[in-house]
Each structure stands twice: as structure tokens, then as C-alpha cells.
Amino acid sequence: MRTTSLRALALIAVLAVPATALAPAGAQEAPSDGWGPGRGWVEARYVPLARHHGGWVGAVQVTDPSPDLVRRWWVEFSLPAGTRLHAVANAWVRPVGPDRYRLTPLPWNTWLRPGGTTWIGLAGRGRGGPSDLSWWPSRPTPPTTSTTSTSTTSTSTTSTSTTSTSTTSTSTTSTSTTSTSTTLPPLGPVVPVLSCVSPSGGSVAAQWGWSNGAGPTELPVGPSNSFAPAPADRGQSTSFAAGTTPAWPTNPFAVPFDGNPLAWNLDGHEVVASRASTPCTVSVALDLSWVDADGNPIAPPSGAGRVVIAARSDLGTATCQGAGGAVDCTYDNQPGESDDGLAVADGSSFDVVADQLPDGMTVVSGDGSVPVPGEGCGTTTRDCTHPVVLRWTPTPTTTSSSTTSSSTTLPTTTSSSTTSSSTTLPTTTSSSTTSSSTTLPTTTSSSTTSSSTTLPTTTSSST
């Protein structure tokens, strides 16, 4: 779902590792006598620096504790199953087995002088970090202290013979030479850990913790526990329990500062925070719900069309989309952040927009610019929930079960009286006895008007 940018990942790792990683403290010009491992050896250890929601950032420290030059080296480590390595700074990396990797130096940190150190920044996804480190060249034998003494004695004898005197003179010279080989003292077991930096008023605050590989340790404020620049005492811890402290927002303490580089020197280690360090982030999950026209909660409408709700922050994007009531949200954040929710820097904001809604659906609340932290964010967890409420008022559809018929009836006129027209023509009587009578049909209309016409009747009588 995402394309990982190695450059961006490496930048995250470099910002989190100690300041000595940014300069080749152990680098040295190539020897003039050719390529070879040298007579020195290296030691390596992993230092966890920060933990994110679903990820981690740390560094491998490679040191030449020998009295001789190291001309090339490598370090191998293992990762827990399911853990992915996303970025490496200041070294090349390649897999050498299942879940095992080898780090080899870049040109500038290939050679290490006696006492020299180089830092390799790492960033990954998963619950664990590097373990089971091995390195080459390793120390051939424990360092020893040897003393060689050489004594030289010269004797000269002078004899003088006289009658009564004999003199002998002896001169002795002793020379002793001592040669000693020692290693540098190891660094202390308590390592400062910068979880992240968060807003603090108009400036920022560094969220600090530690990793202690030994037992409970007391380090009062002083050369082994101080901040630079002054004041050295900034309210930091002086009692250090064994193990690694929780990450922000439940880390042990915070130190407000102006955003310029601030170094915590602890038990021989130094970690630097600045405004550009990894920001403290929260993970926001979008929660969609629906109400009817009266504001009553309803189930996701199965008859709705396509819904697309989008959100964006400086660290990632979120898209909630679907149709028919089945809406799923996916998240795509910058490397180092989990995709369980939208990553948002603490003290910033994110924007929510309804990109597409079906007819009859509108946003009631939850869109626009949303500040962080806000409602839905806890004080002891970086997981937040942001509700988006949608109103569903479907457009009504008219349906008739009967067939509409149209008829036109002409008006009917009814008369309560019957109009009768009768016309009688004159009757002519003749002497003849012949008679004829004819009656035409009577026509009756709906108006009940009756017309009757009687033609003349002729009676002829003949005697």
C-alpha cells in the first residue's frame, strides 16, 4: 500500500542517533601500506533510542578498544520473526540468513583508530529490535600487562701492586624497561533514550527515558549525569531502574527547551535533542456513524450509495470508503509510523473532508480542521478516536397499486316533465269509406322529450 523512501527512513534514524554518529569520530585516512584488517579489533552493541507505535529506532555502536588500527570491520545481528528493517544510516546492510543481517562500513568509517567509535542508525517495524550481535575482527586474546626487565652489569677491576697495597674497584649499572598494554574503560550501562519532542508553550519539550542493562543505578547530577548547554541540572532522573523505560506519553520526565540542540550526557553516553528530532505523534482512528432526520442513531444504511471520507495530516492520509453501509478505513503514514490509524504530530491538526456522499446523506459533525490533542485522546495512550457523524434522509419514492383511469361524461339533462308534441292535420271526410292511417316511430331521448306526429287521416265513404 505504500512505497518506502529509504532516504526518509535514514533521515529519521540519523536524527535519533547520538550526535557522534553525525561526524566520523572513528574515521581515519586509508593506510599507505595497503588493504588489510589491521592488528586491532572492534566491539559492538545495540542501543535502543526510541519506540513508536508499531516501530522502533536504535543505533549500533562500533568501537575500536584496541591499541592498534582497524582497517575494515563488519557487524551482524538478528531480528525477531515478523520484524522488518526499514532504514540504515552510515553503513551498508545485506541479509546473510533468515532474519539475520550484516552491516559493513561506508568509505568514511571503514578505518577506526584506537579508541575510535562510529554509530550506525537503524529503524524498523515490529515489537523487537536487533539482538545476538557478532562482529569481526574480534579480540584475539584478552589484553595483558607484561613487564620486561633488563639488567646490565659492567665490572672493571684495577689492581695496583706495590709493596704493601692492593686495590680493587667495581662499577655496576642496572637498566629496567617496562612495557604495558591496556584497553579503554568500558562505557556505563545506563544509556539515555529520547522518545520524541512535543510542543511546550511556544517552544518544545524533549521526552526522555533510559535503557539500563545493569541493576538499579544511582547517578547524581554531575559529570556522569548532566545537560549541555547549562544548566546541567534540568530536573532529570538520578535513580535509574533496570530495563528500558516506557515511551511517550508515559516516559519518566520531559525537559522544555528552546529547540536548539540539547545534549544529555549520562554514564558516558550522549544523546542530542532538537526541534528537528522525531515528533511525538498520536494515532487517530476515524469512527463513522449515522443518524436519521431527527438525530436518532441508526445502523449503517444498506440502501446508501458510495461514501468517501478522507483525512490528511503532515504525517499521513486516511480514506474511509464503501457503499451499502459497508465502509472501511485504511491509513497510509510516513515510514516509522504504524498504519493502525492516521499519524498526527502532537500539538498540530488534521483535516477531514467528505469527498463523495450519496443523495440524501450529509455530514452532521466531524469534518473540517481537527486539533490534536482533542476529544477522543487519552492521557496515557497515544491512540485516539475521531467521530464523523452522517445524517441519512433518503428521498421518498411514490408508488400506486391501482390503475388511473380517465373518463369523460357528458352532462345529462333530466326533465321532470314530459314534453309532448302532437300535430294533428285536418281531417277530411269523404263519401268514400276507404280509410288509411299511418303513425311514424316515436323517438325518445335521454331528455324524455317525446314527439308524435300524426299524418292526416282520410276517410272515404262511398255509398
Salt bridges, closest charged atoms under 4 A:
ASP33 OD2 - ARG71 NH2 2.63
GLU43 OE2 - ARG139 NH2 3.73
ASP68 OD1 - ARG39 NH2 3.81
GLU76 OE1 - ARG100 NE 3.28
GLU76 OE2 - ARG102 NH2 2.57
ASP132 OD2 - ARG100 NH1 3.62
ASP332 OD1 - ARG2 NE 3.58
GLU337 OE1 - ARG382 NH2 3.40
ASP339 OD1 - ARG2 NH2 2.28
ASP340 OD2 - HIS53 NE2 3.54
ASP383 OD1 - HIS53 NE2 3.57
